[in-house]
Structure formats: C-alpha cells, structure tokens
C-alpha cells in the first residue's frame, strides 16, 4: 500500500470513528497517580435539541469510558451506572473527569467519577459505575496525548446532535425505538454501547413529559444493564413514577424488538423543568 492509499485509509477510519457515539465525544484519557483522568470539550452537538444544556446521556457515555478505563487495563461489560448533576453544567468549553476506584474485587469493579470545569474539588456532576472485572484491553497512557495524537473529531461530525446520531424514531408518546447500527455498536460485547442506551432512555423520558408543559431535562439518570441486544432494534417505553418530591420520576425499560420483548436495560431518571 502506497502513502496516498494509507492516508486515505486513515482518513476513512478517522471519519468512521468520529461518527461513532464514543469517538464523537473527543474524549482524551490518561493515567496519573493510580487514577484515570479524562478531558473533553462540550459542543452544541452535545446539547438537548432546542436548549443549551448538555445531554446527561452524553455525559454518562463519557463516564462509562473513563470509569471503565483503569490504568491497568480497560474493563467490559458495564453492570450499572448512575450520574447526577450537583450544579448546572456548562454549555461549552473544556471539562475534566477523574475516576476514583471504590472497589476492585475478584468479579466486580466499582468506580466513582467527578466531572468538573478545572477544579476536581468543585464538581458539577458525580457518577458511580460497576463493571465486570473482565479486562479487554490496555489502560490509558501515563500522560495526556499531544493534540496530533488525540482521536477526536476534527471537522463536521455529520450530525447536528447526539440525538440525531442515535437515529431514533418515535412509535408513540414516550415510546422511542433505535436500531443497533454501527454508530452505536459496542464491539467487544456485540450489543449497543451503554451510553447510547442511557441516552435513548433519557430521550424517551423527556418525550413522555412533553404534555406536562415546559421543557424538561434529566438531572439524575441511572441505568442497569441486564442483557445483550440480540435483535436489530430496541424500544424504550417511558412510565411515570408518581411521588410528592420535586422533579418528575420516569422509569424507562429498554426491550428488544419483536414478540418476546426481552428486557435489555432499565433506565430511571429524575427530570426537572429548565
């Protein structure tokens, strides 16, 4: 293969990676002092459409990658993940993530991530995730990569929002479907990437809340992963959880398409009016 052919192949690979839900994050990882650190730049594509508020599902995808990337090696699959806002998140600009290991047992690993705008002691969000302690690759390097080495989007991502990247379709009020297409695939698990599932649940919950008036946004999101996706698509169905505390509680099971409707994951969100 000559140099031009290699360059074309590299450009094609970069374009494919930038269109994937993980590659589109532009997330940079490194290890320092036994901890995994992450860095990304918030962009308008990460906002909930019609707002300047980052999707909690997009932040959850970052968390999934950072907590699952131990200095000693990457882990898979994710068992559960919860992210909650502590303060209003920034709309744009650089954010940082730092993961603190809570437990590394024989079967399970639990990590906590703080999301911040420069000071880890003043986080705007906190997340905890559990992984099967199953190593699937090497960990991040010891230092931040130089700009030329980062696998970050460098141009047009090909979509206006991460909602559009998922390519969902509304089947009914609060019922949203998504195909298991390459942009949301999770190679090692042969299923749909965990952050994409979280974002699908968030979208379905907000769609179900539209008749209440106002523009709702998720401030707390929990997802438990139960089964791999075996079908060509999944359906998220939002169900209200009635209560007297502030915020709208929505339960969103994600099921495989088809008559069996096997449960894939369970999302629970707290949403509030912007």
Secondary structure, 3 states (H helix, E strand, C coil): CCHHHHHHHHHHHHHHHHCCCCHHHCCEEEEECCEEEEEEEECHHHECCCCCCECHHHHHHHHHHHHCEECCEEECCEEEEEEEECCCCCCCEEEEEEEEEEEECCCEEEEEEEEECCCCCCCCEEEEEEEECCEEECCCCCCCCCHHHCCCCCCCCCCCCHHHHHCCEEEECCEEEEECCHHHEEHHHCEECHHHHHHHHHHHHHHHHHHHCCCEEEEEEEEEECCCCCCCEEEEEEEEECCCCCCEEEEEEEEECCCCCCEEEEEEEEEEEC
